[in-house]
Amino acid sequence: MSYTIPRRLLSSKGLTNNPMSTVIEPPVTQAAKNLEEVETVTIRFAGDSGDGMQLTGTQFTNTSAVVGNDISTLPDFPAEIRAPAGSLPGVSGFQLNFSSQDIKTPGDQPNVLVAMNPAALKVNLPDLEEGGTLIINIDGFTPENLKYANYATNPLDDNSLAGYRVHKLPISTLNMNALKGNVELSRKEIDRSKNFFALGVLYWLYDRPMENTLNWIRTKFAKSPELAKANEIALKTGYNFADTTEVFTTHYTVKKAKIAPGKYRKLTGNEATAIGFIAASQLAGRPLFYGSYPITPASDILHELSRHKTFGVKTFQAEDEIAAVCAAIGASFAGQIGLTGTSGPGVALKQEAIGLAVMTELPLVIVNVQRGGPSTGLPTKTEQADLFQAVWGRNGECPAIVVAPATPGDCFHMAIEAVRLAFKYMSPVFYLSDGYLANGAEPWAIPSIDSLPKIDVTFATDPATFMPYARDPETLARPFALPGTPGLEHRIGGIEKQHITGNVNYDPENHHLMVKLRQEKVDRAVADIPLVEVMGERTGKVLVLGWGSTYGSITSAVEKMQQEGKNVSSAHLRHLNPFPRNLGEVLAGFETVIVPEMNLGQLCTMIRAKYLVDAVPFSKVKGRPFQIREIVRKVEEYL
């Protein structure tokens, strides 16, 4: 099938009055269009890593947020950065769930798949719902691209897509015809704007306004007017093509979500993490120092923090992971918020230095944005398999506090919590995010300053009473003495300290005492940790226990089953060392405890060891988050 872009489609919208050099026949007529209201839609954009799928998905997300929908996203970056164009490892995807209702996940299965080439279709088609909508750029289905994607025959011709609603569009050709002669750009530069043509089609299909994206284009490409013009024409042409041709007879609208009143912004987990640590710096009245070595998927935290020097933030891009953490320890010693960020492989390199922070009892915060492992593993895919590493991953008895956010927005609050606990207990604190949280986005209600917790930082000043390892009777935290304070000089270093004096000491009884004191100090943090809450009945047949980014899938699955009258509850842990003090009581109230994790059962192992509960591990280690239906199926085995 071929399509025309009528001349009026361009000129009537003020894009151009130049005649088109190519018109594809046959002509189409303006068809009557139906508008239907739907509650929730999940779209996945997929193409080559150079096709702009992340940009396309982000713009659709931003527009949906402005419209007032609830949103949840899942960017899926290519497995290989320099994979050959059109190859399976080079596929880039972006999934977006937008709704008029409260949603907590980016959706189990996309309702709509936009595939820009054969590789994108092959990688993503298994996830599309039965009978779902396929929008395919047929120009990408060349013999060469079909070969790269390991297709023996062209799926557009062999009836393999019969179970879907398929719209075959020559997106590249339509976009080229719209721009040829209207912008002074090469064919390659023109072709790069085809993602905006596809975005325009989807904007019409789901009743989205173009203004937000048009404003972004004008700002983004202000210094490149031809690129701005090309992207603007592409967006409007795609929108008007969908509106004026017979390809689409129905478009859909999703009303505003009913959410609590307040001021909202869309943000990713990495953005929330950075903003949370800046807020903690302001709440504590202490400068923030971030030492980091660039690593996927934590690098955006460094990028975001480096933009906020006006808040006293200092960012240091180190030559390696060890230098980054050691610089952060130095900042902690100097009374600043010492912060270092990385992923699992980087934490492995930092662990000896983290042991130094445990020994010197300094308030260091370690951000671990977890990714697939071991070793280099899956840099662009998500996992939560570093829990053991955070709790037990250092030599000797080397305890640290461990916290984990549950949603992209929760990254803000847990960043503040990590700093609060680090200062109060003079202890390193691990902050366990992951790739799903880091790159996913959701609407975030901007909190009032008064609602944020206080972070009290008190420094020792009296030489007459100062002892480096004297301890607070409640928290067991040692005094915080700024270097340079007269009379408060003391030793630091990784050799065992003498109780009270801090002198180097090799006495076996002292070592035993100091090991127990450092562990007891972390254990006492339980007094500052909120009780774990149960969603549903506090006793019953099944409890689904989660941590980190499993929150959305677990909560959605349990809500669904509760609405069906099934005897199931859920609980979610944001504090993993120590556990909330009522966790044992909660676990004892249920016949079966199921623990979904993106690892082989690390939290489940800890629960079994501490509470002697025969918890059931539910593992998924595929680089992808849990789907709601997966958890439903698992729970139903025990109902």
DOTITOR-255405 format. One record per residue (C-alpha): x, y, z; residue in three letters. Coordinates in nm, 2 decimals. Layout:
R   east  north     up residu
R      X      Y      Z    ala
...
This chain:
R   east  north     up residu
R   0.00   0.00   0.00    met
R   0.13   0.35  -0.07    ser
R   0.01   0.69   0.06    tyr
R   0.00   1.05  -0.04    thr
R   0.09   1.35   0.17    ile
R  -0.16   1.61   0.03    pro
R   0.00   1.95  -0.04    arg
R  -0.25   2.11   0.19    arg
R  -0.14   1.89   0.47    leu
R   0.19   2.09   0.48    leu
R   0.08   2.44   0.37    ser
R  -0.25   2.46   0.57    ser
R  -0.05   2.42   0.89    lys
R   0.20   2.69   0.80    gly
R   0.49   2.45   0.74    leu
R   0.57   2.53   0.38    thr
R   0.42   2.64   0.05    asn
R   0.68   2.48  -0.16    asn
R   0.55   2.21  -0.40    pro
R   0.64   1.85  -0.30    met
R   0.89   1.70  -0.53    ser
R   0.74   1.35  -0.49    thr
R   0.38   1.24  -0.43    val
R   0.30   0.88  -0.36    ile
R  -0.02   0.76  -0.52    glu
R  -0.30   0.68  -0.48    pro
R  -0.45   0.99  -0.31    pro
R  -0.65   0.96   0.01    val
R  -0.96   1.13   0.13    thr
R  -1.05   1.28   0.46    gln
R  -1.23   1.01   0.65    ala
R  -1.46   1.05   0.94    ala
R  -1.27   0.97   1.26    lys
R  -1.40   0.81   1.57    asn
R  -1.28   0.91   1.92    leu
R  -1.29   0.65   2.19    glu
R  -1.20   0.69   2.56    glu
R  -0.97   0.43   2.72    val
R  -0.84   0.40   3.07    glu
R  -0.48   0.28   3.02    thr
R  -0.25   0.25   2.73    val
R   0.10   0.09   2.71    thr
R   0.32   0.18   2.41    ile
R   0.66   0.06   2.32    arg
R   0.88   0.24   2.07    phe
R   1.16   0.03   1.93    ala
R   1.43   0.08   1.67    gly
R   1.80   0.09   1.61    asp
R   2.01   0.27   1.86    ser
R   2.04   0.56   1.61    gly
R   1.66   0.59   1.56    asp
R   1.60   0.82   1.86    gly
R   1.36   0.59   2.04    met
R   1.46   0.71   2.39    gln
R   1.40   1.07   2.27    leu
R   1.07   0.97   2.12    thr
R   0.95   0.79   2.43    gly
R   1.07   1.07   2.66    thr
R   0.88   1.33   2.46    gln
R   0.56   1.12   2.46    phe
R   0.61   1.08   2.84    thr
R   0.66   1.45   2.90    asn
R   0.35   1.53   2.70    thr
R   0.14   1.27   2.89    ser
R   0.26   1.42   3.22    ala
R   0.16   1.77   3.10    val
R  -0.18   1.64   3.00    val
R  -0.23   1.51   3.36    gly
R  -0.21   1.13   3.31    asn
R  -0.03   0.90   3.56    asp
R   0.28   0.76   3.39    ile
R   0.54   0.50   3.44    ser
R   0.82   0.43   3.20    thr
R   1.08   0.16   3.12    leu
R   1.37   0.26   2.89    pro
R   1.55  -0.04   2.74    asp
R   1.90   0.06   2.62    phe
R   2.09  -0.14   2.36    pro
R   2.30  -0.43   2.49    ala
R   2.59  -0.31   2.29    glu
R   2.68   0.05   2.24    ile
R   2.84   0.01   1.90    arg
R   2.63  -0.28   1.76    ala
R   2.59  -0.28   1.38    pro
R   2.29  -0.09   1.26    ala
R   1.99  -0.32   1.22    gly
R   2.13  -0.59   1.44    ser
R   1.95  -0.75   1.73    leu
R   2.19  -0.64   2.00    pro
R   2.16  -0.28   1.88    gly
R   1.78  -0.25   1.94    val
R   1.67   0.04   2.16    ser
R   1.33   0.05   2.33    gly
R   1.12   0.27   2.54    phe
R   0.80   0.15   2.71    gln
R   0.54   0.39   2.85    leu
R   0.23   0.32   3.05    asn
R  -0.01   0.62   3.07    phe
R  -0.34   0.61   3.24    ser
R  -0.64   0.80   3.39    ser
R  -0.59   0.57   3.70    gln
R  -0.32   0.52   3.96    asp
R  -0.05   0.30   3.80    ile
R   0.27   0.16   3.95    lys
R   0.44  -0.02   3.66    thr
R   0.52   0.05   3.30    pro
R   0.27  -0.22   3.20    gly
R   0.30  -0.60   3.16    asp
R   0.25  -0.61   2.78    gln
R   0.25  -0.32   2.53    pro
R  -0.08  -0.26   2.36    asn
R   0.10  -0.08   2.08    val
R   0.45  -0.16   1.93    leu
R   0.62   0.09   1.70    val
R   0.89  -0.10   1.52    ala
R   1.13   0.09   1.30    met
R   1.31  -0.21   1.15    asn
R   1.31  -0.59   1.15    pro
R   1.54  -0.63   1.45    ala
R   1.31  -0.41   1.66    ala
R   1.01  -0.62   1.55    leu
R   1.19  -0.95   1.63    lys
R   1.31  -0.85   1.97    val
R   0.99  -0.69   2.09    asn
R   0.70  -0.88   1.92    leu
R   0.69  -1.16   2.18    pro
R   0.59  -0.90   2.44    asp
R   0.31  -0.75   2.24    leu
R  -0.04  -0.84   2.37    glu
R  -0.25  -1.07   2.16    glu
R  -0.44  -0.87   1.90    gly
R  -0.22  -0.56   1.98    gly
R  -0.15  -0.28   1.74    thr
R   0.17  -0.29   1.53    leu
R   0.29   0.03   1.36    ile
R   0.58  -0.07   1.13    ile
R   0.82   0.14   0.92    asn
R   0.82  -0.08   0.61    ile
R   1.11   0.12   0.47    asp
R   1.34  -0.04   0.73    gly
R   1.25  -0.39   0.60    phe
R   1.53  -0.41   0.34    thr
R   1.69  -0.75   0.25    pro
R   2.00  -0.64   0.44    glu
R   1.81  -0.55   0.76    asn
R   1.61  -0.88   0.73    leu
R   1.93  -1.07   0.72    lys
R   2.08  -0.88   1.02    tyr
R   1.76  -0.97   1.22    ala
R   1.79  -1.34   1.12    asn
R   1.46  -1.34   0.93    tyr
R   1.44  -1.62   0.66    ala
R   1.14  -1.45   0.51    thr
R   0.99  -1.10   0.53    asn
R   0.73  -1.11   0.82    pro
R   0.53  -0.84   0.65    leu
R   0.46  -1.09   0.37    asp
R   0.45  -1.43   0.53    asp
R   0.13  -1.40   0.74    asn
R   0.32  -1.43   1.06    ser
R   0.16  -1.11   1.19    leu
R  -0.20  -1.22   1.13    ala
R  -0.29  -1.21   1.50    gly
R  -0.22  -0.83   1.53    tyr
R  -0.37  -0.51   1.39    arg
R  -0.09  -0.41   1.16    val
R  -0.03  -0.07   1.01    his
R   0.24  -0.08   0.75    lys
R   0.37   0.28   0.69    leu
R   0.66   0.39   0.47    pro
R   0.77   0.63   0.75    ile
R   1.11   0.70   0.61    ser
R   0.98   0.78   0.26    thr
R   0.69   0.99   0.38    leu
R   0.92   1.19   0.60    asn
R   1.18   1.23   0.32    met
R   0.91   1.36   0.09    asn
R   0.78   1.61   0.34    ala
R   1.13   1.76   0.40    leu
R   1.30   1.73   0.06    lys
R   1.33   2.08  -0.08    gly
R   1.20   2.24   0.24    asn
R   1.52   2.22   0.45    val
R   1.89   2.25   0.36    glu
R   1.99   1.92   0.51    leu
R   2.15   1.60   0.37    ser
R   1.94   1.29   0.32    arg
R   2.11   1.13   0.62    lys
R   2.02   1.43   0.84    glu
R   1.66   1.43   0.71    ile
R   1.63   1.06   0.78    asp
R   1.72   1.12   1.15    arg
R   1.40   1.31   1.20    ser
R   1.17   1.01   1.11    lys
R   1.13   0.94   1.48    asn
R   0.94   1.27   1.50    phe
R   0.72   1.17   1.22    phe
R   0.63   0.85   1.41    ala
R   0.58   1.05   1.72    leu
R   0.33   1.28   1.54    gly
R   0.14   0.97   1.43    val
R   0.12   0.85   1.79    leu
R   0.02   1.20   1.91    tyr
R  -0.28   1.20   1.68    trp
R  -0.36   0.84   1.76    leu
R  -0.38   0.91   2.14    tyr
R  -0.51   1.26   2.13    asp
R  -0.19   1.43   2.25    arg
R  -0.11   1.80   2.19    pro
R   0.21   1.88   2.00    met
R   0.28   2.21   2.17    glu
R   0.51   2.08   2.44    asn
R   0.73   1.89   2.20    thr
R   0.73   2.18   1.95    leu
R   0.86   2.41   2.22    asn
R   1.12   2.16   2.32    trp
R   1.24   2.14   1.96    ile
R   1.27   2.51   1.93    arg
R   1.47   2.54   2.25    thr
R   1.69   2.23   2.19    lys
R   1.78   2.32   1.83    phe
R   1.79   2.70   1.87    ala
R   2.14   2.71   1.73    lys
R   2.06   2.48   1.45    ser
R   1.75   2.63   1.28    pro
R   1.74   2.38   0.99    glu
R   1.73   2.09   1.23    leu
R   1.46   2.26   1.43    ala
R   1.26   2.32   1.11    lys
R   1.31   1.96   1.00    ala
R   1.19   1.80   1.33    asn
R   0.90   2.04   1.35    glu
R   0.78   1.96   1.00    ile
R   0.83   1.59   1.06    ala
R   0.62   1.60   1.38    leu
R   0.34   1.80   1.23    lys
R   0.34   1.59   0.91    thr
R   0.31   1.27   1.10    gly
R   0.02   1.41   1.30    tyr
R  -0.16   1.54   1.00    asn
R  -0.09   1.22   0.80    phe
R  -0.27   1.01   1.07    ala
R  -0.55   1.27   1.08    asp
R  -0.62   1.29   0.70    thr
R  -0.56   0.94   0.57    thr
R  -0.77   0.63   0.59    glu
R  -0.50   0.43   0.76    val
R  -0.64   0.51   1.10    phe
R  -1.02   0.54   1.15    thr
R  -1.02   0.57   1.53    thr
R  -0.81   0.76   1.78    his
R  -0.82   0.74   2.15    tyr
R  -0.82   0.97   2.45    thr
R  -0.70   0.90   2.81    val
R  -0.84   1.15   3.06    lys
R  -0.65   1.31   3.34    lys
R  -0.57   1.09   3.63    ala
R  -0.73   1.15   3.97    lys
R  -0.43   1.22   4.19    ile
R  -0.38   1.41   4.52    ala
R  -0.37   1.79   4.48    pro
R  -0.02   1.93   4.47    gly
R   0.26   2.05   4.24    lys
R   0.41   1.77   4.03    tyr
R   0.70   1.72   3.80    arg
R   0.81   1.42   3.59    lys
R   1.15   1.28   3.70    leu
R   1.36   0.97   3.67    thr
R   1.50   0.78   3.96    gly
R   1.85   0.91   3.90    asn
R   1.72   1.26   3.89    glu
R   1.53   1.20   4.21    ala
R   1.84   1.05   4.37    thr
R   2.05   1.36   4.29    ala
R   1.79   1.61   4.40    ile
R   1.74   1.41   4.72    gly
R   2.10   1.43   4.82    phe
R   2.10   1.80   4.74    ile
R   1.80   1.84   4.97    ala
R   1.98   1.64   5.24    ala
R   2.27   1.88   5.21    ser
R   2.04   2.17   5.27    gln
R   1.86   2.00   5.56    leu
R   2.19   1.91   5.73    ala
R   2.36   2.25   5.65    gly
R   2.66   2.06   5.52    arg
R   2.82   2.08   5.18    pro
R   2.78   1.78   4.94    leu
R   3.08   1.62   4.79    phe
R   3.03   1.35   4.52    tyr
R   3.32   1.14   4.41    gly
R   3.24   0.91   4.12    ser
R   3.38   0.72   3.82    tyr
R   3.14   0.71   3.53    pro
R   2.96   0.38   3.51    ile
R   2.63   0.27   3.36    thr
R   2.36   0.31   3.49    pro
R   2.48   0.55   3.77    ala
R   2.64   0.82   3.55    ser
R   2.33   1.04   3.53    asp
R   2.36   1.11   3.90    ile
R   2.70   1.26   3.84    leu
R   2.56   1.46   3.54    his
R   2.27   1.59   3.75    glu
R   2.47   1.68   4.06    leu
R   2.73   1.87   3.84    ser
R   2.46   2.11   3.73    arg
R   2.39   2.23   4.09    his
R   2.70   2.41   4.20    lys
R   2.49   2.70   4.32    thr
R   2.38   2.47   4.61    phe
R   2.74   2.41   4.72    gly
R   2.76   2.07   4.55    val
R   3.12   1.96   4.46    lys
R   3.15   1.68   4.20    thr
R   3.47   1.50   4.13    phe
R   3.51   1.26   3.83    gln
R   3.79   1.04   3.95    ala
R   4.03   0.84   3.75    glu
R   3.90   0.51   3.90    asp
R   3.65   0.38   4.15    glu
R   3.90   0.36   4.44    ile
R   4.01   0.72   4.40    ala
R   3.64   0.82   4.39    ala
R   3.55   0.65   4.72    val
R   3.87   0.76   4.90    cys
R   3.80   1.12   4.80    ala
R   3.45   1.09   4.94    ala
R   3.59   0.95   5.27    ile
R   3.81   1.25   5.29    gly
R   3.52   1.48   5.24    ala
R   3.33   1.29   5.52    ser
R   3.63   1.33   5.75    phe
R   3.62   1.70   5.68    ala
R   3.26   1.73   5.79    gly
R   3.09   1.73   5.45    gln
R   2.84   1.48   5.31    ile
R   3.08   1.23   5.16    gly
R   2.90   1.06   4.87    leu
R   3.02   0.81   4.61    thr
R   2.81   0.64   4.34    gly
R   2.86   0.35   4.11    thr
R   2.72   0.01   4.01    ser
R   2.80  -0.34   4.13    gly
R   3.14  -0.38   3.96    pro
R   3.25  -0.04   4.10    gly
R   3.13  -0.14   4.45    val
R   3.36  -0.44   4.43    ala
R   3.66  -0.21   4.38    leu
R   3.55   0.03   4.65    lys
R   3.50  -0.23   4.92    gln
R   3.84  -0.21   5.10    glu
R   3.80   0.17   5.12    ala
R   3.44   0.12   5.25    ile
R   3.60  -0.10   5.52    gly
R   3.82   0.20   5.61    leu
R   3.51   0.42   5.65    ala
R   3.36   0.15   5.88    val
R   3.68   0.14   6.08    met
R   3.71   0.52   6.11    thr
R   3.33   0.54   6.17    glu
R   3.26   0.82   5.92    leu
R   2.92   0.91   5.76    pro
R   2.99   0.79   5.41    leu
R   2.70   0.72   5.17    val
R   2.76   0.47   4.89    ile
R   2.51   0.47   4.60    val
R   2.49   0.14   4.41    asn
R   2.26   0.16   4.10    val
R   2.25  -0.22   4.04    gln
R   2.28  -0.38   3.70    arg
R   2.31  -0.73   3.57    gly
R   2.63  -0.91   3.67    gly
R   2.87  -1.07   3.76    pro
R   3.17  -0.88   3.63    ser
R   3.08  -0.63   3.35    thr
R   2.76  -0.83   3.30    gly
R   2.47  -0.65   3.15    leu
R   2.55  -0.28   3.18    pro
R   2.22  -0.16   3.04    thr
R   1.99  -0.41   3.20    lys
R   1.84  -0.41   3.55    thr
R   1.90  -0.65   3.84    glu
R   1.90  -0.64   4.22    gln
R   2.16  -0.90   4.30    ala
R   2.40  -0.68   4.51    asp
R   2.22  -0.71   4.84    leu
R   2.47  -0.96   4.98    phe
R   2.75  -0.74   4.85    gln
R   2.61  -0.44   5.04    ala
R   2.54  -0.63   5.37    val
R   2.83  -0.87   5.38    trp
R   3.06  -0.79   5.09    gly
R   3.38  -0.67   5.28    arg
R   3.66  -0.85   5.45    asn
R   3.62  -0.90   5.83    gly
R   3.32  -0.81   6.04    glu
R   3.24  -0.49   5.86    cys
R   2.87  -0.38   5.91    pro
R   2.70  -0.10   5.73    ala
R   2.34   0.03   5.71    ile
R   2.15  -0.06   5.39    val
R   1.85   0.12   5.25    val
R   1.67   0.08   4.92    ala
R   1.41   0.31   4.74    pro
R   1.09   0.15   4.60    ala
R   1.00   0.38   4.31    thr
R   1.17   0.65   4.10    pro
R   1.00   0.92   4.32    gly
R   1.10   0.73   4.64    asp
R   1.46   0.77   4.54    cys
R   1.44   1.13   4.66    phe
R   1.32   1.04   5.01    his
R   1.55   0.75   5.06    met
R   1.85   0.96   4.96    ala
R   1.76   1.19   5.25    ile
R   1.71   0.89   5.48    glu
R   2.06   0.75   5.39    ala
R   2.23   1.08   5.49    val
R   2.02   1.11   5.80    arg
R   2.12   0.76   5.92    leu
R   2.48   0.81   5.82    ala
R   2.52   1.12   6.04    phe
R   2.32   1.00   6.33    lys
R   2.50   0.66   6.36    tyr
R   2.84   0.77   6.22    met
R   2.83   0.48   5.98    ser
R   2.86   0.41   5.61    pro
R   2.52   0.37   5.45    val
R   2.45   0.18   5.13    phe
R   2.18   0.31   4.90    tyr
R   2.06   0.04   4.66    leu
R   1.89   0.16   4.35    ser
R   1.88  -0.03   4.02    asp
R   1.87   0.03   3.65    gly
R   1.49   0.01   3.64    tyr
R   1.44   0.27   3.90    leu
R   1.73   0.49   3.77    ala
R   1.60   0.52   3.42    asn
R   1.22   0.48   3.48    gly
R   1.01   0.80   3.53    ala
R   0.69   0.89   3.71    glu
R   0.50   1.20   3.83    pro
R   0.66   1.32   4.16    trp
R   0.47   1.53   4.40    ala
R   0.71   1.81   4.51    ile
R   0.71   1.80   4.89    pro
R   0.70   2.10   5.12    ser
R   1.02   2.17   5.30    ile
R   0.84   2.14   5.63    asp
R   0.75   1.78   5.56    ser
R   1.11   1.67   5.52    leu
R   1.30   1.52   5.82    pro
R   1.55   1.72   6.02    lys
R   1.92   1.61   5.99    ile
R   2.11   1.72   6.30    asp
R   2.49   1.73   6.26    val
R   2.68   1.81   6.58    thr
R   3.05   1.85   6.60    phe
R   3.27   1.80   6.91    ala
R   3.43   2.12   7.03    thr
R   3.55   2.07   7.39    asp
R   3.91   1.93   7.42    pro
R   3.85   1.86   7.79    ala
R   3.59   1.59   7.72    thr
R   3.68   1.47   7.38    phe
R   3.78   1.11   7.32    met
R   3.78   0.99   6.95    pro
R   3.60   0.66   7.03    tyr
R   3.38   0.75   7.32    ala
R   3.03   0.67   7.23    arg
R   2.68   0.81   7.25    asp
R   2.50   0.59   7.50    pro
R   2.19   0.57   7.28    glu
R   2.33   0.53   6.93    thr
R   2.69   0.42   7.01    leu
R   2.80   0.68   6.75    ala
R   3.15   0.82   6.82    arg
R   3.19   1.20   6.83    pro
R   3.24   1.39   6.51    phe
R   3.55   1.61   6.53    ala
R   3.64   1.84   6.24    leu
R   4.01   1.83   6.15    pro
R   4.18   2.15   6.26    gly
R   3.97   2.19   6.57    thr
R   4.22   2.29   6.84    pro
R   4.28   2.00   7.09    gly
R   4.07   1.75   6.90    leu
R   4.35   1.59   6.70    glu
R   4.31   1.21   6.66    his
R   4.43   0.92   6.46    arg
R   4.24   0.77   6.17    ile
R   4.33   0.48   5.95    gly
R   4.25   0.11   5.89    gly
R   4.43  -0.04   6.18    ile
R   4.22  -0.15   6.47    glu
R   4.14   0.13   6.72    lys
R   4.15   0.11   7.10    gln
R   3.82   0.16   7.27    his
R   3.77   0.53   7.38    ile
R   4.12   0.66   7.29    thr
R   4.14   0.55   6.92    gly
R   4.50   0.46   6.95    asn
R   4.63   0.17   6.74    val
R   4.57  -0.15   6.93    asn
R   4.63  -0.52   6.87    tyr
R   4.49  -0.66   7.19    asp
R   4.25  -0.95   7.11    pro
R   4.00  -0.85   7.38    glu
R   3.98  -0.50   7.25    asn
R   3.94  -0.62   6.89    his
R   3.65  -0.84   7.00    his
R   3.49  -0.55   7.18    leu
R   3.53  -0.31   6.89    met
R   3.38  -0.56   6.64    val
R   3.08  -0.61   6.87    lys
R   3.04  -0.23   6.92    leu
R   3.04  -0.15   6.55    arg
R   2.78  -0.42   6.49    gln
R   2.57  -0.31   6.78    glu
R   2.58   0.04   6.65    lys
R   2.43  -0.06   6.32    val
R   2.18  -0.28   6.50    asp
R   2.06   0.01   6.71    arg
R   1.96   0.20   6.40    ala
R   1.65  -0.01   6.41    val
R   1.51   0.24   6.67    ala
R   1.52   0.50   6.39    asp
R   1.36   0.29   6.12    ile
R   0.98   0.29   6.07    pro
R   0.78  -0.02   6.12    leu
R   0.71  -0.23   5.81    val
R   0.35  -0.18   5.69    glu
R   0.12  -0.45   5.56    val
R  -0.11  -0.39   5.26    met
R  -0.41  -0.60   5.35    gly
R  -0.49  -0.82   5.64    glu
R  -0.21  -0.86   5.90    arg
R  -0.25  -1.23   5.91    thr
R  -0.36  -1.48   5.65    gly
R  -0.26  -1.73   5.38    lys
R   0.00  -1.56   5.17    val
R   0.23  -1.26   5.23    leu
R   0.43  -1.12   4.93    val
R   0.75  -0.96   5.06    leu
R   0.96  -0.73   4.84    gly
R   1.23  -0.48   4.84    trp
R   1.36  -0.22   4.59    gly
R   1.20  -0.19   4.25    ser
R   0.97  -0.49   4.28    thr
R   0.73  -0.27   4.47    tyr
R   0.52  -0.17   4.17    gly
R   0.46  -0.52   4.03    ser
R   0.40  -0.67   4.38    ile
R   0.16  -0.40   4.49    thr
R  -0.04  -0.41   4.16    ser
R  -0.06  -0.79   4.17    ala
R  -0.17  -0.80   4.53    val
R  -0.43  -0.52   4.48    glu
R  -0.57  -0.72   4.18    lys
R  -0.60  -1.04   4.38    met
R  -0.75  -0.86   4.68    gln
R  -1.02  -0.71   4.46    gln
R  -1.10  -1.07   4.36    glu
R  -1.14  -1.16   4.72    gly
R  -0.83  -1.36   4.76    lys
R  -0.65  -1.40   5.09    asn
R  -0.31  -1.23   5.01    val
R  -0.13  -0.93   5.16    ser
R   0.20  -0.76   5.08    ser
R   0.48  -0.58   5.26    ala
R   0.78  -0.39   5.13    his
R   1.12  -0.33   5.28    leu
R   1.30   0.00   5.24    arg
R   1.55  -0.08   5.52    his
R   1.75  -0.40   5.47    leu
R   2.01  -0.37   5.74    asn
R   1.89  -0.36   6.00    pro
R   1.54  -0.49   5.93    phe
R   1.24  -0.31   6.08    pro
R   1.18  -0.43   6.43    arg
R   0.83  -0.57   6.37    asn
R   0.93  -0.77   6.06    leu
R   0.95  -1.10   6.25    gly
R   0.60  -1.05   6.39    glu
R   0.46  -0.97   6.05    val
R   0.62  -1.28   5.89    leu
R   0.48  -1.50   6.16    ala
R   0.12  -1.40   6.08    gly
R   0.11  -1.58   5.74    phe
R   0.12  -1.95   5.63    glu
R   0.34  -1.87   5.33    thr
R   0.58  -1.59   5.26    val
R   0.68  -1.54   4.89    ile
R   0.98  -1.32   4.81    val
R   1.00  -1.20   4.45    pro
R   1.35  -1.08   4.36    glu
R   1.57  -1.00   4.06    met
R   1.83  -1.24   4.19    asn
R   1.85  -1.60   4.31    leu
R   1.69  -1.53   4.65    gly
R   1.92  -1.30   4.85    gln
R   1.66  -1.14   5.07    leu
R   1.48  -1.47   5.10    cys
R   1.81  -1.62   5.24    thr
R   1.85  -1.34   5.49    met
R   1.48  -1.38   5.60    ile
R   1.52  -1.75   5.65    arg
R   1.85  -1.71   5.84    ala
R   1.73  -1.44   6.08    lys
R   1.36  -1.54   6.14    tyr
R   1.37  -1.91   6.07    leu
R   1.08  -1.87   5.83    val
R   1.04  -2.11   5.54    asp
R   1.01  -1.83   5.29    ala
R   0.96  -1.91   4.92    val
R   1.20  -1.75   4.68    pro
R   1.06  -1.63   4.35    phe
R   1.36  -1.54   4.13    ser
R   1.39  -1.36   3.79    lys
R   1.73  -1.28   3.66    val
R   1.66  -1.17   3.30    lys
R   1.76  -0.81   3.30    gly
R   1.39  -0.71   3.31    arg
R   1.16  -0.62   3.60    pro
R   0.87  -0.85   3.71    phe
R   0.54  -0.84   3.54    gln
R   0.22  -0.82   3.74    ile
R   0.09  -1.14   3.59    arg
R   0.41  -1.33   3.68    glu
R   0.36  -1.25   4.05    ile
R  -0.02  -1.33   4.03    val
R   0.06  -1.68   3.88    arg
R   0.32  -1.75   4.15    lys
R   0.09  -1.65   4.44    val
R  -0.20  -1.85   4.30    glu
R   0.02  -2.17   4.34    glu
R  -0.01  -2.12   4.72    tyr
R  -0.37  -2.01   4.74    leu
